[in-house]
Amino acid sequence: MIEEAEIALRNYDWMLRHRGLDHVGLDWDSHTLVWGDGGSDLEDLCRPGFTPATEVS
């Protein structure tokens, strides 16, 4: 698995586990990770440090 994919999966897993399956979604048309009243570009999932699961020290 490429590193970028693993980071994205770790971040998405963290979001689901800590915000809840009913409160996190992917909007493919707008390329947005949606949660609560906001969201983020899907590319943020590939960013180390986006969630505590991929924090860089």
Secondary structure, 3 states (H helix, E strand, C coil): CCHHHHHHHHHHHHHHHHHCHHHEEEECCCCEEEECCEEEEHHHHHCCCCCHHHCCC
